Amino acid sequence: MDIVVCVKQTPVATAEKQLDTDLLLDRESVDNAINTYDEPAIEEGLQLLELHGGSITFLSMGPDEAVDSLRKALAMAGDLDARAVLISDDALRGSDILGTALVLSAAVRKLNPDLVILGMRSDDGGAGVMAAAMAQHLDLAVLTNANKVTIEGRTVRSHRRLSDGYIVQESELPLVLAVTDAINTPRYPSLKGIMGAKKKPLQTWSLEELAIEPERVGTTGARTRVLGAVAPPPRAKGEVVEDKGDAAERILAFLAARKVV
């Protein structure tokens, strides 16, 4: 089985995020790491590879520095047959969901895997629709919010998480799969895996190598434009209510005055 796992490098969740002068997210002034929701996707790909054999490719789109996240993914793979591909092009800076899905899908088409795995969403964007967008481009079935995955022959069965339980879905390979952060516990790279990751294949592709004209993803990687950004107003000073027998009434009056209740 040939598996592709999409990996995104994002600012760490605790970083204080800010915008550049061009109103794009400033990624250079903060620490970056693998998107936390992608680590379970990496782990699930590795577990399926251990069960069914084959190879795994970690695919990312981003600046040259994103190789750090790809190397970590390769380190997690240890002795398994793994490689990585980074799509990096100046024209992709600031890509929106439409542009990213188009480019990643073109790379997946070139790699021609049996299964594409993604995390449920990204730390920086949080839209949670990339798997469906890629499936649309690739004309493939998509299984999302997967808490459990099993594969028998060419049939993939997943438990799709709901607020009050789960439903069982299945489809035939090839397909796109999005997993939740509760599906597994990602492994830590071993020292041997870290050293071995330096020798594993890692390619960099441009838009030209994917036969995509920059105009198809917008002149700056996005067909969506941020026209302005306004800082939120300062938080109003709160009121401490000491309970002297009338706390409930005072809190109710406070909420009623603001039409909360």
C-alpha positions, -999 to +999 in steps of 0.1 A: +000+000+000+013+035-009+003+062+016+006+099+014+004+119+046-001+157+043+021+176+069+019+213+076+044+234+095+026+260+116+036+285+143+035+267+177+002+270+194+015+292+223+032+317+199+019+352+199+008+356+163+009+388+144+005+400+108+032+413+084+028+446+067+012+427+038-015+414+062-002+378+060+006+358+090+041+365+102+057+330+105+094+340+106+094+358+139+079+328+159+089+292+165+073+267+140+066+230+143+045+202+128+008+211+130-004+193+162-034+178+144-011+163+117+010+142+142-019+117+147-022+115+109+015+107+106+011+080+133-020+065+117-001+063+084+028+046+101+006+021+119-012+012+087+021+008+069+033-016+097+002-037+092-001-037+055+034-030+041+042-006+013+057+029+014+048+063+029+054+098+015+051+129+037+039+158+016+041+195+026+036+228+010+054+258+025+087+277+027+121+260+026+121+259+065+092+234+063+118+206+057+123+206+095+088+192+100+093+167+072+125+155+087+107+149+120+081+129+102+108+109+085+124+104+119+091+090+133+091+065+104+123+049+117+131+019+095+099+020+074+101+028+037+095+066+038+103+097+018+092+133+018+082+159-008+081+197-001+063+220-025+080+253-023+075+283-046+075+321-040+042+323-058+025+302-031+031+326-002-001+334+016-020+306-002-057+302+008-076+269+010-085+269-027-049+274-038-035+249-013-060+222-022-052+227-059-015+223-054-015+195-029-039+176-051-016+180-081+012+165-061-009+136-049-019+129-085+018+128-094+025+104-065-005+082-072-010+067-037-037+043-025-045+064+005-042+101+014-043+110+052-047+144+067-052+158+102-087+171+111-076+208+108-046+231+111-035+251+142-033+284+122-063+282+099-086+258+116-110+255+087-111+217+087-121+213+051-088+205+033-095+168+030-129+174+014-114+200-010-086+177-021-111+148-026-131+171-048-100+179-070-090+142-071-125+129-077-121+105-047-143+095-018-135+111+015-139+098+051-136+125+078-135+128+116-121+093+118-116+080+154-107+045+142-096+030+109-094-006+096-085-018+062-094-052+048-083-058+012-093-026-006-121-016+018-115+011+044-138+013+074-138+042+098-156+053+130-167+089+123-168+109+155-201+125+164-210+146+195-229+117+210-210+087+196-199+076+162-212+061+129-194+035+108-185+044+073-167+025+046-153+031+011-129+015-014-094+026-020-081+050-033-096+076-010-089+106+012-090+102+050-090+128+077-084+116+113-091+132+146-065+139+173-080+112+194-073+083+170-039+074+185-009+086+205+019+098+182+052+081+188+084+100+196+113+097+171+141+075+183+177+086+181+182+060+154+152+074+135+165+110+138+199+100+124+183+079+097+160+107+086+190+126+073+195+098+047+159+094+036+149+109+002+135+145+004+126+162-028+115+198-034+090+205-062+080+239-077+048+249-094+065+243-127+072+207-119+035+202-111+025+219-144+006+246-125+006+282-137+009+307-108-022+325-121-043+294-111-036+300-075-036+338-076-007+362-079+003+358-043-009+322-038-044+331-030-076+342-047-088+355-013-075+390-004-072+404+031-081+441+027-076+452+063-071+441+099-083+459+130-071+451+165-099+441+189-109+468+215-093+465+249-111+443+273-133+462+297-124+461+334-143+434+352-163+437+384-156+414+414-188+404+431-185+395+468-213+373+480-230+392+508-263+375+503-272+394+471-245+380+447-270+361+425-293+391+421-264+414+412-250+390+386-284+385+371-288+423+369-254+426+353-262+401+326-297+415+320-283+450+315-262+436+287-291+416+273-273+383+278-303+369+297 
